[in-house]
Amino acid sequence: MRDRGLSSFDLTHNFSLNTIYRLPQVISAGGPAAGLLNGWWISGILRTNSGFPFTPALAANRSRSGVLGNQKGLDRPDLVPGIKAGNITNGVSRGCDVVPAGTPVGTPNLWFDPCAFTIPGDGFLGNAGRNIVRGPGLTNVDFSMAKDTALSMLGESGKLEFRAEFFNVFNHANFASPEIGLGDTPSAALVFPAVPMNLRAAC
């Protein structure tokens, strides 16, 4: 039951939209103008999701338990009483030694609130659950513009296609979860870079 939690590849919200729109003919008659202005179409792909969950972890095996089968097994911190998992990356920090109270979280500079965690006593396992923090989501829009031009030399339905593609057209920044991949565990992220004794919080 200690490791009961979200799957590391869970995407609670995942939306994708593909569109293609063929522009109406501007000139019905033939000729150079029709060849230039007709046959255009546009398409786009919108993708957005809520991000992958990850497990908060300590950098040292403070519990001396050797969890995950090695001497430097990944321990978890304690979750501060009254803190809900959904608030760790939303709102503002409650404040502690390393982050002033009221500092916005869920931002590129401070994705999660390190003050939501404390270091467990020496020889004890932390109570923070598996995959209780969710990393930044993804939002991306790709756009393409194309033109079909009929060429009789290619046969009755032969066409020459011009295409221009623009990836991440709005230049939206997408960030990875912080320090993912700690200790060869793909979904663990460091919240305290610590030594076994006299640990202090750090972000």
C-alpha positions as CSV (number, residue, x, y, z in Angstrom):
1,M,0.0,0.0,0.0
2,R,3.0,2.3,0.5
3,D,3.6,2.6,-3.2
4,R,-0.1,2.8,-4.2
5,G,-0.4,5.8,-6.5
6,L,-0.7,7.1,-10.1
7,S,1.2,5.4,-12.8
8,S,4.3,7.1,-13.9
9,F,2.9,7.5,-17.5
10,D,-0.6,8.7,-16.3
11,L,-2.0,11.7,-18.2
12,T,-5.2,12.6,-16.5
13,H,-6.0,15.2,-19.2
14,N,-4.8,14.7,-22.8
15,F,-6.3,16.5,-25.7
16,S,-5.4,16.4,-29.4
17,L,-7.1,18.2,-32.3
18,N,-6.2,17.8,-36.0
19,T,-7.8,20.1,-38.6
20,I,-7.6,20.5,-42.4
21,Y,-9.4,23.3,-44.3
22,R,-9.4,23.7,-48.0
23,L,-9.8,27.3,-49.0
24,P,-12.6,28.0,-51.5
25,Q,-11.7,28.7,-55.1
26,V,-11.0,32.4,-55.7
27,I,-11.2,32.3,-59.5
28,S,-13.3,29.7,-61.4
29,A,-11.9,30.3,-64.8
30,G,-8.5,29.0,-65.8
31,G,-5.4,31.0,-66.5
32,P,-2.3,32.1,-64.5
33,A,-4.3,33.9,-61.8
34,A,-6.4,30.8,-61.1
35,G,-3.3,28.7,-60.9
36,L,-1.8,31.1,-58.4
37,L,-4.8,31.8,-56.2
38,N,-6.7,28.5,-56.2
39,G,-5.8,25.2,-54.5
40,W,-4.6,26.5,-51.2
41,W,-5.3,24.6,-47.9
42,I,-4.2,24.9,-44.3
43,S,-4.0,22.4,-41.5
44,G,-3.0,22.4,-37.8
45,I,-2.4,20.1,-34.9
46,L,-3.1,21.2,-31.3
47,R,-1.8,19.0,-28.4
48,T,-2.2,19.7,-24.7
49,N,-1.9,17.5,-21.6
50,S,-1.6,17.9,-17.9
51,G,1.9,16.5,-17.4
52,F,3.4,13.3,-15.9
53,P,3.4,12.6,-12.2
54,F,6.7,12.2,-10.3
55,T,7.8,11.1,-6.8
56,P,9.5,13.5,-4.4
57,A,12.7,12.0,-3.2
58,L,15.7,12.6,-0.9
59,A,19.2,12.3,-2.3
60,A,20.3,10.1,0.6
61,N,19.1,6.9,2.3
62,R,18.4,8.7,5.6
63,S,16.2,5.8,6.8
64,R,19.2,3.3,6.4
65,S,16.6,0.9,4.9
66,G,18.4,0.4,1.5
67,V,15.1,0.7,-0.3
68,L,15.1,-0.1,-4.0
69,G,17.9,-2.6,-3.4
70,N,21.0,-0.5,-2.9
71,Q,22.8,1.3,-0.1
72,K,21.8,4.7,-1.4
73,G,18.2,3.8,-1.9
74,L,15.7,6.7,-2.6
75,D,13.9,7.8,0.6
76,R,11.0,10.2,0.5
77,P,10.4,13.3,2.6
78,D,7.5,13.8,5.0
79,L,4.6,15.8,3.7
80,V,3.8,18.8,6.0
81,P,0.6,18.2,7.9
82,G,-2.4,20.0,6.2
83,I,-0.7,20.1,2.8
84,K,-2.8,18.6,-0.1
85,A,-0.9,17.1,-3.0
86,G,-2.9,19.4,-5.4
87,N,-1.5,22.5,-3.7
88,I,2.2,21.6,-4.1
89,T,2.4,23.1,-7.6
90,N,-0.5,25.7,-7.3
91,G,-0.8,29.0,-5.6
92,V,2.0,30.3,-3.4
93,S,4.6,28.8,-1.0
94,R,3.8,28.6,2.7
95,G,7.3,29.7,3.3
96,C,10.3,28.1,5.0
97,D,14.1,28.6,5.4
98,V,14.7,28.4,1.6
99,V,11.7,30.1,0.1
100,P,9.9,33.3,1.4
101,A,6.2,32.9,2.2
102,G,4.0,34.0,-0.7
103,T,6.4,33.1,-3.5
104,P,4.4,31.8,-6.5
105,V,4.8,28.1,-7.3
106,G,3.9,26.3,-10.5
107,T,6.3,28.6,-12.4
108,P,9.4,27.9,-14.4
109,N,11.5,29.3,-11.6
110,L,9.8,27.3,-8.8
111,W,7.6,24.5,-10.0
112,F,6.8,22.9,-6.7
113,D,6.8,24.2,-3.1
114,P,9.8,22.7,-1.3
115,C,8.2,24.0,1.9
116,A,5.5,21.4,1.5
117,F,8.0,18.8,2.6
118,T,10.1,18.2,5.7
119,I,12.9,15.8,6.3
120,P,12.0,12.7,8.3
121,G,13.8,11.7,11.5
122,D,17.0,9.7,11.1
123,G,16.1,6.0,10.6
124,F,12.5,6.7,9.5
125,L,10.8,6.5,6.1
126,G,9.0,9.6,4.9
127,N,5.3,9.6,4.4
128,A,5.2,11.4,1.1
129,G,3.4,9.1,-1.4
130,R,4.5,7.8,-4.8
131,N,3.9,10.1,-7.7
132,I,2.0,12.7,-5.7
133,V,3.4,15.7,-7.6
134,R,2.6,16.4,-11.3
135,G,5.1,17.9,-13.6
136,P,4.5,20.8,-16.1
137,G,1.9,20.1,-18.9
138,L,2.5,20.3,-22.6
139,T,0.9,22.7,-25.0
140,N,1.9,22.7,-28.6
141,V,0.4,24.0,-31.9
142,D,1.9,23.0,-35.3
143,F,0.6,24.7,-38.5
144,S,1.1,24.0,-42.2
145,M,0.0,25.8,-45.4
146,A,0.0,24.0,-48.7
147,K,-1.0,24.5,-52.3
148,D,-1.9,22.0,-54.9
149,T,-1.3,22.9,-58.6
150,A,-2.6,20.6,-61.3
151,L,0.0,19.5,-63.9
152,S,-1.2,17.8,-67.0
153,M,2.2,16.2,-67.6
154,L,1.6,14.1,-64.5
155,G,-1.7,12.7,-65.7
156,E,-5.4,13.5,-65.2
157,S,-5.1,13.8,-61.4
158,G,-1.4,14.7,-61.2
159,K,-0.6,17.6,-58.9
160,L,2.4,19.5,-57.7
161,E,2.2,20.3,-54.0
162,F,3.9,23.2,-52.2
163,R,4.0,22.9,-48.4
164,A,5.3,25.1,-45.6
165,E,5.2,23.7,-42.1
166,F,5.7,25.6,-38.8
167,F,6.3,23.7,-35.6
168,N,5.3,25.2,-32.2
169,V,4.0,28.2,-34.1
170,F,3.3,30.2,-30.9
171,N,6.8,29.5,-29.5
172,H,5.2,28.2,-26.3
173,A,7.8,27.0,-23.8
174,N,7.3,23.4,-22.5
175,F,9.4,22.3,-19.5
176,A,10.3,18.9,-18.2
177,S,9.6,17.8,-14.6
178,P,12.4,19.0,-12.3
179,E,15.4,16.6,-12.0
180,I,13.6,13.6,-13.3
181,G,15.6,10.4,-13.4
182,L,17.2,10.5,-10.0
183,G,19.0,7.3,-9.1
184,D,18.0,5.5,-12.3
185,T,14.3,5.8,-11.3
186,P,12.6,7.5,-14.2
187,S,9.7,9.1,-12.2
188,A,11.6,10.3,-9.1
189,A,12.6,13.9,-8.7
190,L,15.0,15.4,-6.1
191,V,13.4,17.7,-3.5
192,F,16.2,17.7,-1.0
193,P,19.8,17.3,-2.1
194,A,20.8,15.9,1.2
195,V,23.4,14.0,3.3
196,P,22.3,11.3,5.7
197,M,22.7,13.5,8.9
198,N,21.8,17.1,9.7
199,L,19.7,17.6,6.5
200,R,18.5,21.0,5.5
201,A,15.8,21.7,2.9
202,A,16.9,23.1,-0.5
203,C,15.2,23.9,-3.7
